Amino acid sequence: MNIIPLRVALAQVNVTVGDLQNNTQTILACMQRAYKAEAHLVCFPELALTGYPPEDLLLKPGFVAANLHKLHEIVLASEQFPGLTTIVGFVDRNHDIYNAAAVIHDGKLAGVYHKHYLPNYGVFDENRYFQSGTEAPIFLIHGIHVGINICEDIWYPTGPLPRQAHAGAEVIININGSPYHAGKGSVREEMISTRAADNAVIIAYLNMIGGQDELVFDGGSMVFNEQGALIARARSFDKDMLIVDLDTASVFRTRLHDPRRRQERWCVNIADVPVIPVDNTPLKAPTHNNHIVLAAPQRIEPKQERLAEIYAALVLGTRDYVAKNGFKKVLIGLSGGIDSALVATIAADALGPENVTGISMPSGYSSEHSKSDAQELATNLGITYLTIPIEETFRTSLHMMEPALGTDYPGLAAENLQARIRGNILMTISNHSGALVLTTGNKSEMATGYSTLYGDMAGGFAVLKDVLKTIVFELCIYRNSRGAQPVIPPAIIDKPPSAELRPDQMDTDSLPPYSELDPILRAYVEDDRSFEEMLAMGFKRETVERVMRLVDMSEYKRRQAPPGIKITPRAFGRDRRLPITNRYREGK
C-alpha cells in the first residue's frame, strides 16, 4: 500500500486540427513542465496529436502516417524525462484505424488503449472513421494500477471503466475532446462523481480547450476521489496544467472497509484485463526546498455561472476561429441594433479592439438614434469606426432594375436589396483588406429565415448562430455588468428590435414577440418536441403552426449560412441535419 501519492499532471491544451508539428511541440513543452514539477504521470486530451475532430482527414493515409511519425518523435523525446509516464491521444493504425491513447515511458511505447464507444450522434461521426477497441488494459506505474479510457467510454456504467476498476485499477485516466454546450459541465460532474463512487476508484477527467470550427472545448478538467468527492478542478475556457497528488492508499482502505464491497472483487486476475508493466520503480516523493512533500495542496477552480460561461465560449470560439484560420482582423456591420453590438463586443474582447472595424451603412430608413448608438458603441469599445451610407447606391440600383422590377416600389425585394448592398460593401472591404467578416444574425432569425441570403448572412463566421434573441439581451446585460461603465449603450438594449428596412418597421411585424418565439424554438429545434407536445406545453396553436412553418421552410437558407459557435445541445448544422427538399409537415 503506497503512502506516497501519485502526482498526475493534466495538460489542458489548445491544439489545432492538422497542425501536427505545433501540436507535437505543445505536447513536448508540457512534458518538460510536468517533469520539472516532479509529476509521475502527464496526460494529454483525446486526439491531442491530431487535433479533434479531424473528420475526413482520417481518410487520408498520409495524415494517419504523419501522426504516427510525430508520435514516434514524442516517444524518442521522452528519454529526456526519465521516470515520467506520458499518456497522449493519437490515431493508431492496425489493419484499421483507432481513436487511441499511447502510454509512453523512458523512450518506449509501453502500450496503447483503443476507444470502445464511438459516438455517432449530434456533432460526432466516429463510426464513420474508427474501429472500436475491445481490450481494457491496466498499466502498472510505480506499483499503482492505472486504467486509461477515452471520452465516451466513461459515460456507460457497464463500459471499460468498471472492468478496469474491478480488476484492481486504483486510478482511471479519462482523456476527452468533449465539446461545450451550456450546462454540460454540471452533467459531467454528476456522471463522473457517480462512476468514481460506484467503482471505488479515483477518476482524473481531462478535457481539451479551444475552438474548432463550430465547436468549443471548455476544459474544466477535474479529479474525483474514490468516494465521488471533487478534489481538483482546472480553469474553464483557458489553457491550464492541473497537478494533483492522488492518495491511492485511500482507495485500498475504501475497498477494504466498505461493507457494500467484497475485497476479493478487487483483484487483478480478470482474464480480459491485461496488466501491462510500465515503471516498476517505487514512487519517489516530490520535494520542495529539499523537503519531501507527501501531498501538495489541491486546486479547485470556481465554476462559472451560466451567462459567464456562454460569453466565455463565444469569445474563445471567435478568437480561435479567426486565429487558427490565419486572420488577424475582423469587420462587422454596425446597425445600432443589439445583435451587432454584442458581436462587436465579443470580437473586441476576443481579438483586441485594434483588430476590429465596425462599419455603419445607414440608409434613408436608418434612425438617427441607431446611427448615434453605433457610434457610441464603437467609441466605448475603442474599435475603428467607418460610415458608408448606402442610400444613393440603393436608389440607383432600384432605377437600374426598373426594366425587371417596374417603377412601383418592390416591397420585400427592396428591403432585401438594402441588406445585399451592405453585404457587398463588407465583402469588398474584406477582399481588399484580408479581414474576416463576422455576421450578426442570431438563432431566432436563423431558425425562422428572418435574414437575407447574400445580405446580412454574407460573411465568414456567425458568432451568434446558436444564440436565441432573448439570450442576446441577457448577454448584453451581463457584459455591461462586468465593468464600472456599460460598454453597450443602454439605449441599444432598451429599444424594440427593428431591421430598419422600411418606415416604422419592427421585428414583431414579421415574427411573434421573442418572449413567445424563443421558447417554441427551444422546444421544436433543440428538444425535438412534437406539435401535440408543444400544444400541451401551453403554446398557442396558431403560433406553433406559424413557427414550425417558418423553421421548416428556411432550411435552404441555413445550408448557405457561415459556420457559427455551438452553445446549445442542438445547434443548426451538424447537430440538426434535415433535407432541404422536404414536404413533410408535422401537425398537418
ZIJO-V945393 format. One record per residue. RES is the residue in one letter. OMEGA is omega in radians with two decimals (NA if undefined). Layout:
res->(RES/RES)
omega->(OMEGA/OMEGA)
//
This chain:
res->(M/N/I/I/P/L/R/V/A/L/A/Q/V/N/V/T/V/G/D/L/Q/N/N/T/Q/T/I/L/A/C/M/Q/R/A/Y/K/A/E/A/H/L/V/C/F/P/E/L/A/L/T/G/Y/P/P/E/D/L/L/L/K/P/G/F/V/A/A/N/L/H/K/L/H/E/I/V/L/A/S/E/Q/F/P/G/L/T/T/I/V/G/F/V/D/R/N/H/D/I/Y/N/A/A/A/V/I/H/D/G/K/L/A/G/V/Y/H/K/H/Y/L/P/N/Y/G/V/F/D/E/N/R/Y/F/Q/S/G/T/E/A/P/I/F/L/I/H/G/I/H/V/G/I/N/I/C/E/D/I/W/Y/P/T/G/P/L/P/R/Q/A/H/A/G/A/E/V/I/I/N/I/N/G/S/P/Y/H/A/G/K/G/S/V/R/E/E/M/I/S/T/R/A/A/D/N/A/V/I/I/A/Y/L/N/M/I/G/G/Q/D/E/L/V/F/D/G/G/S/M/V/F/N/E/Q/G/A/L/I/A/R/A/R/S/F/D/K/D/M/L/I/V/D/L/D/T/A/S/V/F/R/T/R/L/H/D/P/R/R/R/Q/E/R/W/C/V/N/I/A/D/V/P/V/I/P/V/D/N/T/P/L/K/A/P/T/H/N/N/H/I/V/L/A/A/P/Q/R/I/E/P/K/Q/E/R/L/A/E/I/Y/A/A/L/V/L/G/T/R/D/Y/V/A/K/N/G/F/K/K/V/L/I/G/L/S/G/G/I/D/S/A/L/V/A/T/I/A/A/D/A/L/G/P/E/N/V/T/G/I/S/M/P/S/G/Y/S/S/E/H/S/K/S/D/A/Q/E/L/A/T/N/L/G/I/T/Y/L/T/I/P/I/E/E/T/F/R/T/S/L/H/M/M/E/P/A/L/G/T/D/Y/P/G/L/A/A/E/N/L/Q/A/R/I/R/G/N/I/L/M/T/I/S/N/H/S/G/A/L/V/L/T/T/G/N/K/S/E/M/A/T/G/Y/S/T/L/Y/G/D/M/A/G/G/F/A/V/L/K/D/V/L/K/T/I/V/F/E/L/C/I/Y/R/N/S/R/G/A/Q/P/V/I/P/P/A/I/I/D/K/P/P/S/A/E/L/R/P/D/Q/M/D/T/D/S/L/P/P/Y/S/E/L/D/P/I/L/R/A/Y/V/E/D/D/R/S/F/E/E/M/L/A/M/G/F/K/R/E/T/V/E/R/V/M/R/L/V/D/M/S/E/Y/K/R/R/Q/A/P/P/G/I/K/I/T/P/R/A/F/G/R/D/R/R/L/P/I/T/N/R/Y/R/E/G/K)
omega->(-3.07/3.00/3.07/-3.10/3.02/-3.13/-3.09/3.06/3.10/-3.07/-3.11/-2.95/3.06/-3.12/-3.10/-3.14/3.07/-3.12/-3.00/-3.10/-3.11/3.07/3.11/3.13/3.07/3.14/-3.12/3.12/3.11/3.05/3.12/3.14/3.12/3.12/3.12/3.11/3.11/3.04/3.04/-3.01/3.04/-3.02/3.12/-3.02/3.07/3.13/3.12/-3.10/-3.09/-2.90/-3.06/-0.10/-3.12/3.08/-3.00/2.91/-3.13/3.11/3.11/-3.14/-3.14/3.12/3.12/3.13/-3.14/3.09/3.10/3.09/3.12/3.07/3.11/3.07/-3.14/3.12/-3.14/-3.11/-3.11/3.06/3.13/-3.06/-3.04/3.11/-3.14/3.05/-3.09/3.03/-3.09/3.11/-3.13/3.06/3.12/3.10/3.10/-2.96/3.03/3.08/-3.03/2.91/-2.86/3.00/3.10/3.04/-2.98/-3.13/3.02/3.05/-3.12/2.97/-3.01/-3.12/-3.12/3.02/3.09/-3.14/-3.10/-3.02/-3.07/-3.10/-3.11/-3.11/3.11/-3.11/-3.01/3.10/-2.97/3.07/3.11/-2.97/-2.89/2.91/3.13/3.00/-3.14/-3.10/3.12/-3.04/2.98/-3.14/-3.11/-3.07/-3.11/3.11/3.14/-3.11/-3.06/3.04/3.12/2.96/-2.94/2.92/-3.02/-3.11/-3.04/-3.08/-3.11/-3.09/3.12/-3.11/-3.07/-3.09/3.14/3.07/-3.13/-3.13/-3.10/3.06/3.00/-3.14/3.08/-3.12/3.02/3.02/3.13/-3.11/-2.94/2.77/-2.99/-3.08/-3.11/2.65/-3.03/3.11/-3.06/-3.11/3.14/3.11/3.10/-3.08/-3.13/-3.12/-3.09/3.07/3.14/-3.14/-3.13/-3.10/-3.10/-3.06/3.14/-3.07/3.02/3.12/3.00/-3.10/-3.08/3.10/3.06/3.02/3.06/3.11/3.06/-3.05/-3.12/-2.98/2.97/3.06/-2.89/-3.13/-3.12/3.13/-3.03/-3.13/3.08/3.09/-3.02/3.07/3.10/-3.14/3.06/-3.14/3.11/3.07/3.12/3.09/3.04/3.07/-3.13/3.04/-3.09/2.92/-3.12/-3.14/-3.00/3.03/-3.03/3.13/-3.10/3.09/-3.14/3.07/3.12/-3.11/3.14/-3.12/-3.11/-2.98/-3.14/-3.08/3.13/-3.07/3.05/-3.05/-3.10/3.06/-3.01/-3.13/-3.06/-3.07/3.08/-2.94/-3.04/3.09/-3.14/3.06/-3.05/3.12/3.12/-3.13/-3.09/-3.13/3.12/3.07/3.04/-3.10/3.03/-3.14/3.04/-3.08/3.10/3.07/3.12/3.11/-3.13/3.09/3.09/3.08/3.14/-3.09/3.06/3.12/-3.11/3.04/3.08/3.07/-2.91/-3.08/3.12/-3.11/3.08/-3.13/3.11/3.11/3.14/3.11/-3.12/3.14/3.11/-3.12/-3.06/3.12/-3.14/-3.04/-3.06/3.08/2.97/3.08/3.07/-3.06/-3.13/3.05/3.12/3.00/-3.11/-3.11/-2.95/3.10/-2.99/-3.11/-3.14/3.09/-3.13/3.13/3.13/3.14/3.09/-3.13/3.12/3.10/-3.08/-2.94/-3.00/-3.08/-3.13/-3.12/-3.08/3.04/3.04/-3.08/3.05/-3.11/-3.04/2.99/3.10/3.14/3.14/-3.12/3.10/-3.11/3.09/3.12/3.14/3.10/3.12/3.12/-3.13/3.10/-3.12/3.11/3.14/-3.10/-3.08/-3.13/3.05/-3.07/3.11/3.04/3.12/-3.14/-3.10/-3.00/-3.12/3.12/-3.14/-3.10/3.10/3.13/3.10/3.13/-3.14/-3.05/3.12/3.10/3.14/-3.02/-3.04/-3.09/3.08/3.13/-2.97/2.99/-3.06/3.13/3.10/3.08/-3.14/3.09/3.11/3.12/-3.11/3.04/3.12/3.09/3.10/3.14/-3.12/-3.09/3.09/3.10/3.08/3.13/-3.11/-2.99/-3.06/3.09/-3.14/3.08/3.02/3.09/-2.98/-3.13/3.13/-3.06/3.12/3.11/3.13/-3.12/-3.01/-3.12/-3.14/-3.07/-3.05/3.02/3.13/3.08/3.12/3.05/-3.10/3.13/-3.05/-3.08/-3.07/-3.01/-3.03/-3.03/-3.10/-3.09/3.11/-3.06/3.13/3.09/3.06/3.10/-3.12/-3.12/3.10/3.11/3.10/-3.09/3.11/-3.11/-3.06/-3.08/3.11/3.12/3.10/3.07/3.08/-3.09/-3.14/3.13/3.11/-3.12/-2.99/-3.01/3.12/-3.13/3.12/3.06/3.14/3.09/3.04/-3.09/3.03/-3.11/3.02/3.09/-3.10/3.01/-3.05/-3.05/2.95/3.04/-3.07/3.10/3.05/-3.06/-3.00/3.08/3.10/3.09/3.12/-3.13/-3.02/-3.04/-3.02/-3.06/3.13/3.09/3.10/3.10/-3.12/3.12/3.14/3.04/3.13/3.10/3.06/3.13/3.14/-3.11/-3.06/3.11/3.11/3.14/-3.14/-3.11/3.12/3.12/3.14/3.14/-3.06/-3.09/-2.99/-3.12/-3.11/3.09/-3.08/3.12/-3.10/-3.12/3.05/3.08/3.12/-2.96/3.09/3.06/3.13/3.11/-3.09/3.13/3.01/-3.11/-3.04/3.11/-2.97/-2.99/-3.14/3.14/3.05/3.08/-2.93/-3.12/3.11/3.09/-3.11/3.09/3.14/NA)
//
